[in-house]
Amino acid sequence: MPKPSKFTDEQKYEIAMELIAGKLSHAEVCRKWGISSTYAYKLKDRAFEILRGGIGRPAGKPPAEVETLRKRIADLEQLAGDQALVIRAFKKKSGSGTW
């Protein structure tokens, strides 16, 4: 079971923003919040990762990967429906309604 964080998401946000803003040195931010340098770098890297993933995409719009998967699901549902129609046609043609 993962260890619960001692910081809220809001506090993590504040730490990351302080690191990115650069008004305080990395060491000063670590001392202020009582965190290790490694943890500070992880928060900062995660913040940049989130920013990279979100820039250029309107708010509320899912990532391109999600749209690709939705299209694939729709295509597979269409294929399954087409196959069901073919099976029904074969059963009617055979006259018995069963195989």
Sequence and secondary structure as in RCSB ss.txt:
>XXXX:A:sequence
MPKPSKFTDEQKYEIAMELIAGKLSHAEVCRKWGISSTYAYKLKDRAFEILRGGIGRPAGKPPAEVETLRKRIAD
LEQLAGDQALVIRAFKKKSGSGTW
>XXXX:A:secstr
     SS HHHHHHHHHHHHH SS HHHHHHHHT  HHHHHHHHHHHHHHHHHHTTS TT   HHHHHHHHHHHH
HHHHHHHHHHHHHHHHHHHSSS  
